Amino acid sequence: MQNYKDLKVWEKAHSFTLKVYEYASQFPKEEMYSLTSQLKRSASSIPANIAEGCGKNSKQEFAHFLNIALGSANESEYFVILARDLTYLSEQNFNTLFNIINEVKGMLIALINKVRA
């Protein structure tokens, strides 16, 4: 297919993951094996699935992995909302993550539609 590092959506998803790791390191220690772990896992799953999809041999397989990435993006968005509501994220950090993940979701939807066309 193509090199995943050339995709703007992968770059944006990767930057989201880096921000998640930065901010989640400030979550309470008792969340280490629950919310912190879940948010890091779902966030890193987004660029990982984009990368995996780029290594597949068909547009159908690529679209499948993009859909998995979109599911992980939705999951991450929820965990970001939860972290804010539990006051683990400042409003500024919440807005940063929320804006990035929604941009990623829009980019994924556009790419899925393009691949399926």
Buried (B, 14 or more C-beta within 10 A) or exposed (E): EEEBEEBEBBBBBBBBBEBBBEBBEEBEEEBEEEBBEBBBBBBBBBBBBBBBBBEBEEBEBBBBBBBBBBBBBEBBBEBBBBBBEEEBBEEEBBEBBBEBBEBBBEBBBEBBEEBEE
